[in-house]
Amino acid sequence: MKGRSCGTRRRALAALAVLAPAVAFAGRTFEPPGAGMAGAAPPAGIGAEGGPGGELRPGVGYVAGEVLVTFRPEVAAGLRSDVVRARGDRMAKGPEGRPRMARVAVRSGRTVPEAVRAYRTDPRIEHAQPNFLYYAQRIPDDPGFPLQWGLR
């Protein structure tokens, strides 16, 4: 009898070892690196509209004269530049791997906060934000960091 209960315990422990990670990660989604960056929070100290008091300060924390705009999926690629030109702005190439996102050079005489508000009210625009500046907080402690290409 004793040998039989020992075998049962071993099987139960083996089953627990297999099922525990599955239960621990149940419901989690895994995204590829860089996924979700468009919706990333702005740098620390910048509120919902950009500044600590809700307003953007000229040239502080973002590239002056630039806005990042993401078009809705139903807006054809050929019409995107027309949407930007209609506001007097100029469209530049957006980030690689984000075909619906564009970097917009805001026309002189208009501020970045004004441009962001205007693009956010356009039904063809999914998201608009200043071109925030992001900085690394520290150098990684990975011992292989010096060997990695393009990270210095």
N, C-alpha and C positions, 0 to 999 in steps of 0.2 A: 504494500500500500504506500509506503513511504517513497519508493522510487517513482511511483505513478504521480504523486502530487508534486514532486520535484520537476518532472517533465512538464507538467501542466504549468507550473510557475515559469519555467523557461520559455514556453510558448507564449504565455501571457506577457512576459517582459519583452519578448521579440516583437509581438504585435504592438505593444505600447511604443516601442522604439520606432516602429515604422509609421504609426498613426499620429504620434505627437507632433512631428513637423507639419503634417497635413492639416491638423486642427489649428496649429499656431498660425499658419499662413492662410487659412480659409478666409475668403472675402477680400483679400488684398489683391491689388492690381500692380503689375510691374510694368513700368514704362521704359522705353529706350532712353539712353542719355540725351539730355537736352529737351525731352518732351515736356510740354507745359511751360516752356520759358516765356511764351508770349504773355501769359497771364501771371507771370512772376510778380511778386510784390516789389514796389519801388524801394530804393535804398532807405536805410533807417533815417528817421526824422522827416520823412516826406509823407504827408497825409494823402487822403483819397483823391484830392484835386491836385496834389503835387507838393505842397508846402506844409510846414508845421501848422500854419493857421488855415490850411485848406487851399492856399493859393501858391502858384509857382513863383519863384523869384527869378528874375532874368539871369540866365546863364549859370545858375547855381544848381548843381546836381544833374544837369542835362545839357545836351548839345544845343547851343543857341541857334535858333532858326530851323530846327529839324523836328519833325513829328513822325512817329511810326504809326502806320495805318494798316489795319487788316480788313480786307473786303469780304463781304458775305460770299458764300460759295456760288450763289446764283448770278453774281456779277461777272460777266464775260471778261476775259483778260484784255480784250481789245478796248473795252469801255472804261477800264480803270484809269487810264491816263486822262481820259476826257473828264472824269469826275474831279480829278485833281486840278486840271487846267481850268475848269469852270470857276474855281475859287481863286485863280490867279497864281497858284502854286506850281511847283515843278516836281515831277516824280523822278526819283533816283532808284537804283537797284536796291532791293530789299535783301534780307539775310538769305543765305543759301538754304535750300530745303524748306523754305516757307514761301511758296509761289503766290499766295494770296496777300502776303505782307509787302508793303512798300515803304521806303524811306522818302519822306516828302520834305522838300526845301520850301519853307514858308516864304511867301513874297514879302519884300521889304515894306515896312509900314504896319505890319500885323505882328502881334506877339505870339509866342508859342501857346500860352494859355488860351488866347482867343481862337487860334487854329484848332486846338484840341477840342474846345467846346463846340466849334462849328462842325467838325468831323463827327463828333459823337451824336449830333442831332440828325445826321444824314442817314436815311434808312438803308443805304447801300453799304454802309460801313458797320462792320461787326465790332471793332475795337479801335480806339485811338489813344495814344499816349505820347508824352515827350520822349525823345531819344535819351533815356536816362543813362548816366555814367555809372558803371559798376567797377569796383576795384577788388582785387584779391585782399583778403584780410591777413593772410599769412602764407608763408611758403610751405607747401606740403611736407610732411615728415617722412614721406616714402623714401626708403633708402635707394630705390632705383630712379628717383626723380631726375638726377643729372643725366641719366642715360636715355630719357624719353625725348623724342624729337619734338621740337617746336614748343616746349613748355617753359622756356626761360625767357 
